[in-house]
Amino acid sequence: MKLPESVYERLPQFWLLLGVLFIVTGALLGTDYPVTFIYFGIGIACMFWSFCIVALRPRKPQYTWTEPASVGSQSMGSGEEPLKQSMARPFMEPIVDVSELPELPTDPATDLPDEDS
């Protein structure tokens, strides 16, 4: 049986809430009743099942593809599809701006001072 997307996404929260409610009910009953420990056991089992669902659920990638306008407007000539860009990391700004650094002298120093004198 296939569940709707909204129900499927909320199942871990449901089991966690159910576990918390069982534990709170067991705490409100107190230790005088023999059923209290069953409430605690069911509550812990529900919370454990919630964490198992989260851990074992397959992960979906959260990125979407947007095709640049320049790739879509190119014509390939022989009816081939245009090439798509890879999902590479975006271009990052350089850390140091080299345009503000002083320029180096163009000709090297030919006459170095002697270290002995």
VOBA-1610 file (N, C-alpha, C; in pm, whole numbers, padded with zeros to 5 digits, always signed):
BEGIN
Met+00085-00117+00000Met+00000+00000+00000Met+00090+00124+00000Lys+00064+00214-00091Lys+00142+00336-00101Lys+00074+00447-00022Leu+00152+00513+00063Leu+00099+00622+00145Leu+00113+00755+00072Pro+00022+00848+00099Pro+00040+00982+00042Pro+00168+01046+00097Glu+00225+01139+00020Glu+00352+01202+00056Glu+00345+01272+00191Ser+00235+01341+00220Ser+00224+01414+00347Ser+00224+01319+00466Val+00159+01204+00453Val+00156+01105+00561Val+00293+01040+00575Tyr+00355+01007+00463Tyr+00486+00942+00463Tyr+00593+01029+00531Glu+00588+01159+00506Glu+00687+01250+00564Glu+00666+01269+00714Arg+00544+01252+00763Arg+00512+01279+00903Arg+00513+01155+00993Leu+00540+01038+00939Leu+00537+00916+01022Leu+00634+00919+01140Pro+00758+00963+01124Pro+00846+00965+01242Pro+00795+01057+01354Gln+00737+01171+01317Gln+00683+01261+01419Gln+00563+01198+01489Phe+00481+01123+01415Phe+00366+01056+01475Phe+00411+00955+01579Trp+00509+00869+01545Trp+00556+00767+01639Trp+00624+00831+01759Leu+00696+00940+01739Leu+00760+01009+01850Leu+00656+01069+01944Leu+00554+01132+01888Leu+00447+01189+01970Leu+00372+01080+02046Leu+00345+00968+01980Leu+00276+00857+02045Leu+00360+00804+02162Gly+00492+00793+02143Gly+00579+00747+02250Gly+00580+00843+02368Val+00587+00973+02338Val+00586+01073+02446Val+00453+01067+02522Leu+00343+01051+02449Leu+00212+01042+02517Leu+00203+00919+02607Phe+00256+00805+02563Phe+00255+00685+02647Phe+00339+00707+02773Ile+00456+00768+02758Ile+00542+00791+02874Ile+00479+00890+02971Val+00419+00997+02920Val+00352+01095+03006Val+00233+01030+03078Thr+00157+00948+03008Thr+00044+00879+03070Thr+00093+00785+03180Gly+00201+00713+03154Gly+00257+00626+03257Gly+00307+00704+03376Ala+00364+00822+03353Ala+00411+00905+03465Ala+00294+00961+03544Leu+00184+00994+03476Leu+00067+01046+03548Leu-00002+00937+03630Leu+00000+00813+03583Leu-00061+00703+03659Leu+00018+00675+03787Gly+00148+00690+03780Gly+00232+00663+03896Gly+00269+00516+03902Thr+00355+00486+03997Thr+00404+00348+04009Thr+00311+00259+04089Asp+00198+00310+04134Asp+00103+00228+04211Asp+00033+00126+04124Tyr+00015+00154+03996Tyr-00055+00065+03905Tyr+00046-00026+03834Pro+00014-00155+03819Pro+00107-00245+03750Pro+00116-00218+03599Val+00019-00146+03545Val+00014-00117+03401Val+00113-00006+03363Thr+00162+00068+03461Thr+00250+00182+03435Thr+00375+00140+03358Phe+00433+00028+03395Phe+00556-00016+03329Phe+00530-00059+03184Ile+00410-00105+03157Ile+00373-00138+03018Ile+00364-00009+02936Tyr+00308+00096+02997Tyr+00301+00226+02928Tyr+00442+00278+02896Phe+00532+00268+02994Phe+00669+00311+02971Phe+00735+00228+02861Gly+00714+00099+02862Gly+00773+00011+02761Gly+00722+00042+02621Ile+00591+00060+02609Ile+00533+00094+02478Ile+00582+00231+02432Gly+00593+00326+02524Gly+00642+00460+02490Gly+00784+00457+02439Ile+00871+00383+02507Ile+01011+00373+02463Ile+01019+00301+02329Ala+00936+00198+02309Ala+00937+00125+02181Ala+00891+00215+02066Cys+00790+00298+02091Cys+00742+00390+01986Cys+00849+00493+01951Met+00917+00546+02051Met+01022+00644+02025Met+01139+00579+01951Phe+01173+00456+01987Phe+01279+00382+01918Phe+01240+00358+01772Trp+01116+00321+01748Trp+01069+00298+01612Trp+01074+00427+01529Ser+01045+00540+01592Ser+01053+00668+01523Ser+01195+00695+01475Phe+01294+00671+01561Phe+01433+00693+01523Phe+01479+00592+01418Cys+01426+00470+01423Cys+01460+00370+01321Cys+01408+00413+01183Ile+01288+00467+01180Ile+01231+00513+01052Ile+01319+00623+00992Val+01362+00717+01075Val+01446+00826+01027Val+01581+00773+00977Ala+01638+00679+01051Ala+01771+00629+01015Ala+01768+00540+00892Leu+01663+00462+00873Leu+01658+00366+00764Leu+01591+00418+00637Arg+01529+00534+00645Arg+01461+00589+00528Arg+01563+00634+00424Pro+01541+00600+00296Pro+01637+00643+00193Pro+01635+00794+00178Arg+01753+00848+00152Arg+01768+00993+00137Arg+01744+01033-00007Lys+01671+01143-00026Lys+01650+01199-00159Lys+01741+01319-00175Pro+01802+01338-00292Pro+01882+01459-00312Pro+01791+01582-00313Gln+01837+01690-00253Gln+01755+01810-00238Gln+01792+01920-00337Tyr+01852+01884-00451Tyr+01888+01986-00549Tyr+01797+01975-00670Thr+01784+02084-00742Thr+01706+02086-00865Thr+01794+02139-00977Trp+01763+02099-01097Trp+01840+02140-01213Trp+01774+02259-01279Thr+01851+02364-01299Thr+01803+02479-01377Thr+01899+02495-01494Glu+01844+02488-01612Glu+01928+02495-01731Glu+01955+02641-01766Pro+02083+02676-01784Pro+02115+02814-01820Pro+02060+02851-01957Ala+02032+02978-01975Ala+01974+03024-02102Ala+02072+03007-02217Ser+02202+03019-02190Ser+02300+03011-02298Ser+02309+02869-02355Val+02290+02768-02273Val+02297+02630-02321Val+02172+02596-02403Gly+02058+02642-02362Gly+01934+02611-02433Gly+01923+02682-02567Ser+01991+02795-02582Ser+01978+02872-02706Ser+02077+02827-02813Gln+02175+02744-02778Gln+02273+02700-02878Gln+02210+02596-02970Ser+02244+02602-03096Ser+02195+02502-03190Ser+02308+02405-03220Met+02279+02277-03220Met+02381+02175-03240Met+02397+02139-03388Gly+02303+02173-03472Gly+02318+02150-03614Gly+02260+02018-03661Ser+02301+01906-03604Ser+02258+01776-03655Ser+02145+01716-03570Gly+02072+01797-03498Gly+01958+01747-03421Gly+01995+01689-03286Glu+02120+01703-03243Glu+02159+01652-03113Glu+02107+01745-03003Glu+02089+01688-02885Glu+02046+01770-02772Glu+02164+01852-02722Pro+02138+01972-02668Pro+02249+02052-02614Pro+02307+01985-02489Leu+02437+02005-02468Leu+02502+01947-02351Leu+02463+02024-02226Lys+02441+01951-02118Lys+02408+02016-01991Lys+02535+02032-01910Gln+02536+02138-01830Gln+02650+02159-01742Gln+02645+02060-01627Ser+02761+02026-01574Ser+02764+01932-01462Ser+02723+02004-01334Met+02689+01924-01234Met+02647+01980-01106Met+02771+02013-01022Ala+02857+02098-01074Ala+02981+02134-01005Ala+02953+02241-00901Arg+03051+02258-00813Arg+03038+02362-00712Arg+03036+02498-00779Pro+02963+02595-00724Pro+02960+02728-00786Pro+03095+02797-00774Phe+03120+02891-00863Phe+03245+02966-00863Phe+03254+03049-00735Met+03368+03044-00669Met+03386+03118-00545Met+03475+03239-00570Glu+03450+03344-00498Glu+03530+03464-00509Glu+03670+03438-00453Pro+03774+03499-00510Pro+03908+03478-00455Pro+03920+03541-00317Ile+04009+03483-00236Ile+04026+03532-00099Ile+04106+03662-00098Val+04206+03672-00183Val+04291+03791-00188Val+04269+03860-00321Asp+04250+03991-00317Asp+04235+04069-00440Asp+04374+04114-00482Val+04428+04060-00592Val+04564+04090-00635Val+04576+04224-00705Ser+04466+04287-00737Ser+04474+04416-00805Ser+04523+04525-00711Glu+04510+04506-00581Glu+04551+04608-00485Glu+04696+04589-00438Leu+04763+04482-00478Leu+04901+04459-00438Leu+04995+04550-00516Pro+05108+04593-00454Pro+05203+04678-00528Pro+05273+04597-00636Glu+05313+04666-00742Glu+05379+04599-00853Glu+05525+04572-00819Leu+05578+04462-00871Leu+05717+04428-00851Leu+05803+04505-00950Pro+05928+04532-00915Pro+06015+04602-01011Pro+06039+04514-01134Thr+06047+04580-01249Thr+06058+04505-01374Thr+06198+04447-01394Asp+06310+04522-01366Asp+06443+04466-01384Asp+06501+04428-01249Pro+06562+04312-01243Pro+06615+04267-01114Pro+06735+04349-01070Ala+06760+04348-00943Ala+06876+04421-00890Ala+07002+04345-00927Thr+07092+04413-01004Thr+07213+04346-01052Thr+07331+04368-00959Asp+07330+04476-00886Asp+07443+04508-00801Asp+07402+04486-00655Leu+07428+04366-00604Leu+07394+04336-00466Leu+07505+04380-00374Pro+07474+04430-00257Pro+07581+04473-00164Pro+07655+04352-00110Asp+07784+04369-00083Asp+07864+04262-00024Asp+07829+04246+00123Glu+07829+04123+00167Glu+07798+04098+00306Glu+07917+04125+00396Asp+08040+04123+00340Asp+08159+04144+00422Asp+08180+04291+00459Ser+08137+04381+00380Ser+08164+04521+00406Ser+08055+04593+00477
//
